[in-house]
Amino acid sequence: MEPVQALVANIQGLSSSGDIPHLHALLKQAQESLYAESTRLLPVLDQLDPAKHSLGYLYILEACSSGSISKEQASALVLPIARFINSCAAEQIRLQPDKFISVCKRFKDQVMLLEAPLRGVAPMLTAIRKIQASSEHLTSLHPEFLLLCLLSKSYKAGYSILDEDIFEVDQPRDLFLYCYYGGMICIGQKRFRKALELLHNVVTSPMTVVNAIAVEAYKKHILVSLIHNWNFSTSLPKYTSSVAQRNLKNFSQPYIELANCYVSGKIVDLEALVDKYREKYENDNNLGLVKQVISSMYKRNIQRLTQTYLTLSLQDIANSVQLNSAKEAEMHVLRMIEDGEIFATINQKDGMVRFLEDPEQYKTCHMIEHIDSSIQRIMALSRKLTAIDENISTDPLFMSKTGRERQRFDFDDFDGVPQKFII
């Protein structure tokens, strides 16, 4: 342990003097000796302050948390890692981002081993903020954080990072998982519009081979489209990769059949199809969403009645949409009115429903502010996309690639320079 104690002294001294580059060089040289003593390093951390000695603390913490660990060891490591994440200096840990990410991922594994994912939610969010170059940067910790939020049902905490526009991605897999887990968090919060956006990003992202994340996202995308939009188009956008265009439907046949059956509007046929594929939906952990699809068909059928009738009895609604009683019809109509899906009033005395027009006139202060903020966001996105397009267009690698692919021009292809002008 003598080399380790000498290293600790250097960490304390060089951190205090501010000579971080020299300390960084020493830590790189000491990596092998740290790994050799990994099982005895945990008590050494008590000699260091994670806020002042962040870089040295990171190297020692990464070494002592390496390798497989037991539940008891995980219990001993969780608190020091959480304390380090909350206290460490961002400018120091950014000198070794890969090590910091590795420690945070092991922290996630440890809280899952302890079956306490909630303990990892707050520290992981702090870790993301410290390692991010900007709010537009998607790190490898984003998917890990969202997974912990899903397992602990901390949907609100997970949603806090989903409104940020992402323009920088370290690894493609991070984007797939970020959008997939994010879509599931939005489903948990009943934010179906945002869920569709994120799942759509997974399905249409560039891919050379079909991956399991895209397949599962496509299945959920079908179900959420039926729940939220009351329809689904099996045609994928033109910008979807050819691999996804050819193969996603083959892996999702029970869901395609569900969407096709949904269009008919017949509850009996839909329930029969769900019974046929119940085991498949259950194995995919999608049975809860499938049940919501059945419920949404009642809403869809009620909403269609508003396009035909001005008034209708609750019993007639129940008969039209295949509900068991007028009471069930009343509950569905009330829920749809509360959610803003239809506009109507119910006369409980005579059991009649009167369908109304949308009362929104788009002239209130709140609506004007909402429209203005949407316009500002679109303008900001437009400026960002223009800047990205300019950067790509002037990138030397892009220019050399397009130059090789473009047919060379002959001198005769260019117009001659006029020698004189006639005015």
C-alpha positions, 0 to 999 in steps of 0.5 A: 500500500506504500505506493498508494499512500504516496499517491494519496499524498500527491493528490492532496498536495497537487490538488491544493496547489492547483497543479491538476495537469501534473496530478493527471499525469501521475494518476495515469501512471499509477493506474496499474498499481491502483487496480492491483490494490482494488480490494483494499482501496475503499478505506483510502477514500476517507483521506480525500475530499471529493470536492477538492480532490475530485480527479484523484478520488475518481481514479481510486473510486473507479479502481475499487469499484471495478470487477464483479461485486457482491450485494454487501460490497454494493451496499458499501460502495453506493454511499461513497459514489453518491457522495462523490457525484454530488460533490465533485468538481465538474472541471476536474472530472471532465478531464476523464469523462470515460472514467466518470461515466464508467463509475456512474454506470456501475453505481446504477448497477449497484442500486439495481443489485440492491433493488433500490433504483430510487436511490440512484435517480437524484445522483444520476441526474446530477452526474448528467448535468456535470458531464454535459457540455451543454443541454443539447448534449446527449451523454451515455448517462441519459439512458441509465438515468431514464432506466432508473426512473422507469424502475422506480416509477419516478416519471416526473423526474425522468420527464425533466430531461425529455423537453431538452432539444438534443443535437449532439450524440456520443453513441447511436445506441444512447439515442435509441435507448434515450428515446425508447425509455423516454417514450415509456416514461411519457406513456406512464405519465399519459403524455402520449403526444410526446411518447409518439414523438420519441418512439417515432425517432427510434423507428426512423433513426438511421440503422444498418441492421434491425435492432431489438430496441427499434422493434419494441419501439415500433410495437409501442408506437402502434399501440400509442398511435391507436390510443392517442390518434385513434388510427395508425398508418402502416406506411413508414416515412420516406426518410426511414432506413430501408432496413426498417422499412423492410423488416419492422412489420415482420417482427410486429405482425400481431400489432399490425393485425390489431391496428387493422382490426381497430379500423373496423370499429367492432369491439367484439372483433378487437377483443377476440384478436386480443384474446388470440395474441394475449400471451404474445402481448403479455410477454412483450409487457404490452398487455396494459397498453393493449387494454387501453387500445380497447378502451380508446375504441369506445372513445373513437366511436363516441367521437364519431357520433359527434360528427353526425348528431347534435343530441343523442340519448345515453342509451343510444350511445351505449347501443352504438358503441357496444357498451353494456349500459347507459351508465357506462356510456355516461362515464365514458362521455364524462371522461372524454369531456374532462380530457377535452376530447369532445365538447358536450353537456349531459342532461341527467334528468332525461339522459340526453347528451348534447354535442357542442362546438369547440369553444376555443377562440384562440384569442385569450392571453394564455393561448396567445402566449402559447402560440408565441412560445411555439413560434419562438421555439420553431425559429430557434430550431430553424436557426440551429438547423441552418447552422448545423447544415453550414457546418456539415457543408464546410466539413473537410471530410464531407467535402472530400467524400462528396468530391470523390462521388461527384463526376469531375467537371470539364473546363467546357462545362463552365460558361466563358467569362464575357470580355465586354458588356453591352449596356 
